[in-house]
Structures are given as structure tokens and as C-alpha cells.
Amino acid sequence: MIEEFIINNAVAVVLIIILVTIWDVVWKAIAMWRAAKRDSKTWFVILMIVNSVGVLPILYLIFTRRKPGIK
């Protein structure tokens, strides 16, 4: 059943894969940039290795964002 869907909708499947890849690369790059700026080698390596379709980088960015009034 899934194979039939993929064959019948090959262009859509490829487009979805490309969009998900771009989504992941953008979030991963932003999170890795912040980890490097914060000199967080452990997080940098984790973000580089784990493929989570953007979930882990987004969580890292949320939990490491600047608090208002703190430099």
C-alpha cells in the first residue's frame, strides 16, 4: 500500500523529502551556531550527530535563549 502511494506520488514524496531536509538543515545550523558561540562542545556534537528533523535544535534554541534583561 505505501509502495503504491510512493510510486503514484513520486514527485510529491521527493518534494516532501527536500522540504524536510531544508527545514532540518536550517534549524540545525542555527542551533549549532549558538552552541559554538556558547563554547558548548557537547551540544555541538549532539546536534551534529542526532537527526531529529529539527525538533532537537528547536528545543536547544528555546532552552538557551536569552532572558529579558540578562546579558
N, C-alpha and C positions, 0 to 999 in steps of 0.2 A: 504494500500500500504506500509506504513512504517513498520507495524507489519510483513508483509510478508518478507520484506528485513531483519528485525532483526532476524526472525526465520531462514531464509535461510543462514544468515551470522553471526550466534551467536558467533562463535569463533572470528571473526574479530571485532565484536562490543565489546566483552569483552576485547580484546587486546587494542582497541582504548581507552576504558574507563580506563584501567590500565595505559596506556601511558600518558593520560591527567592528571590523578591523580598524577603520579610521577612528571610530569612537574610542576604542581601547587605546590606540597609539596616542591620541591627543591627551586623554586623562593620565595615562602612564607617564608621558613626557612631562606634564605639569607637576605631577607628584614627585617624580624623580628629581626634577629641578629643585623643588623645595627641599627634598631630603638632602641633596648635595649642598645647598646653601646653609642648611642647619647642621652640616657635618654629621649626618646620621647615616653612617655606612651600613648598618644593619638594615634599616628601612630601604635604603637604596638597592641593596642586593635582593631583598624580598620583593620589592616592586618590580625589579628587573626579571626575576625568575617566575613569579606567580602570574598565571594568565587567568584573570577573573572578569574579563570583558568590562573593565572599568570600575567594578564595584570596589575593589581594594584601594585603588588610587583615590577614588572619591571619598571613601571613609578616611583615609590618611589626611587628605586635604581638609576635611571637615574638622577632624580632631586636632589638627595642628594650626588652624587659622588663628590669626591674631585676635586677642580680646580687645574690645574698645578701651582706649586709654592706656594700654600697655605697649611699650616699645619693644 
